[in-house]
Amino acid sequence: MRVSKTFVADLLKRHTTQIARSRRCLKQRRYQPGPRNRVWGLDGTGKTDGTGAGHFLLGLIDHGTRRCLVLDALLDKKATTILRQLRMAIRRYGKPKAIRTDNEAIFLSRDFTSALRALGIRHQTIEPHCPWQNGRIERFFGTLKEKLDCWVVADVGALRVSLAAFRFWYKHVRTHQHLGGCTPSEAWEGIDVQRPPRKLLWFEGWGGLLQGEYLQR
């Protein structure tokens, strides 16, 4: 069935109020932390250091708790290198039921898909040109790039140190509205945020770009 642009424009015009109300409700909706290790979001981005060399950054995030499981600068972008990071994460955090990626060639390669089947992990791929379907990792990278674009690193060693500081800030300091004001670490551990903390500590990194208080429980 096909409709004209005029029909669509008239339809939107007739329902302007309802559309605005629905959009407002969607923006104001509150999420609850979900179970951990149900779905992991996997993707990559890049960063250029002070020498002009580009580095591939791999990110892995748990959908239910927003916990960053992997954030590292890799030496290359091969499937075997990414799978090595994935296996290390599984040994440390447990195995997810599914991993969601985009349709980049490396994630559709035989090595990558065969490894997920062997591990018993379902591979979820988003539709082409629909990055919002992997919104958790995209939102994480958005927060990372907002800070990283203002931060200069000398080389890959300095970049890795910086990424470790960002991971700590993101997991333990930065609270999330969609987690009910919890940090990803608190959501992952199932910590009762109403419980009085043992100590209130201050964190600051990246020359003040990353800062905030965090609770030691």
Secondary structure in CASP SS format (residue, H / E / C, confidence):
PFRMAT SS
TARGET T0000
AUTHOR 0000-0000-0000
METHOD secondary structure of the structure
MODEL  1
M C 1.00
R C 1.00
V C 1.00
S C 1.00
K H 1.00
T H 1.00
F H 1.00
V H 1.00
A H 1.00
D H 1.00
L H 1.00
L H 1.00
K H 1.00
R H 1.00
H C 1.00
T H 1.00
T H 1.00
Q H 1.00
I H 1.00
A H 1.00
R H 1.00
S H 1.00
R H 1.00
R H 1.00
C H 1.00
L H 1.00
K H 1.00
Q H 1.00
R C 1.00
R C 1.00
Y C 1.00
Q C 1.00
P C 1.00
G C 1.00
P C 1.00
R C 1.00
N C 1.00
R C 1.00
V E 1.00
W E 1.00
G E 1.00
L E 1.00
D E 1.00
G E 1.00
T E 1.00
G E 1.00
K E 1.00
T E 1.00
D C 1.00
G C 1.00
T C 1.00
G C 1.00
A C 1.00
G E 1.00
H E 1.00
F E 1.00
L E 1.00
L E 1.00
G E 1.00
L E 1.00
I E 1.00
D E 1.00
H C 1.00
G C 1.00
T C 1.00
R C 1.00
R C 1.00
C E 1.00
L E 1.00
V E 1.00
L E 1.00
D E 1.00
A E 1.00
L E 1.00
L C 1.00
D C 1.00
K C 1.00
K C 1.00
A H 1.00
T H 1.00
T H 1.00
I H 1.00
L H 1.00
R H 1.00
Q H 1.00
L H 1.00
R H 1.00
M H 1.00
A H 1.00
I H 1.00
R H 1.00
R H 1.00
Y H 1.00
G C 1.00
K C 1.00
P C 1.00
K C 1.00
A E 1.00
I E 1.00
R E 1.00
T E 1.00
D C 1.00
N C 1.00
E C 1.00
A H 1.00
I H 1.00
F H 1.00
L H 1.00
S C 1.00
R H 1.00
D H 1.00
F H 1.00
T H 1.00
S H 1.00
A H 1.00
L H 1.00
R H 1.00
A H 1.00
L H 1.00
G C 1.00
I C 1.00
R E 1.00
H E 1.00
Q E 1.00
T E 1.00
I C 1.00
E C 1.00
P C 1.00
H C 1.00
C C 1.00
P H 1.00
W H 1.00
Q H 1.00
N H 1.00
G H 1.00
R H 1.00
I H 1.00
E H 1.00
R H 1.00
F H 1.00
F H 1.00
G H 1.00
T H 1.00
L H 1.00
K H 1.00
E H 1.00
K H 1.00
L H 1.00
D C 1.00
C C 1.00
W C 1.00
V C 1.00
V C 1.00
A C 1.00
D C 1.00
V H 1.00
G H 1.00
A H 1.00
L H 1.00
R H 1.00
V H 1.00
S H 1.00
L H 1.00
A H 1.00
A H 1.00
F H 1.00
R H 1.00
F H 1.00
W H 1.00
Y H 1.00
K H 1.00
H H 1.00
V H 1.00
R C 1.00
T C 1.00
H C 1.00
Q H 1.00
H H 1.00
L H 1.00
G C 1.00
G C 1.00
C C 1.00
T C 1.00
P H 1.00
S H 1.00
E H 1.00
A H 1.00
W H 1.00
E H 1.00
G C 1.00
I C 1.00
D C 1.00
V C 1.00
Q C 1.00
R C 1.00
P C 1.00
P C 1.00
R C 1.00
K E 1.00
L E 1.00
L E 1.00
W E 1.00
F E 1.00
E E 1.00
G E 1.00
W H 1.00
G H 1.00
G H 1.00
L C 1.00
L E 1.00
Q E 1.00
G E 1.00
E E 1.00
Y E 1.00
L E 1.00
Q E 1.00
R C 1.00
END
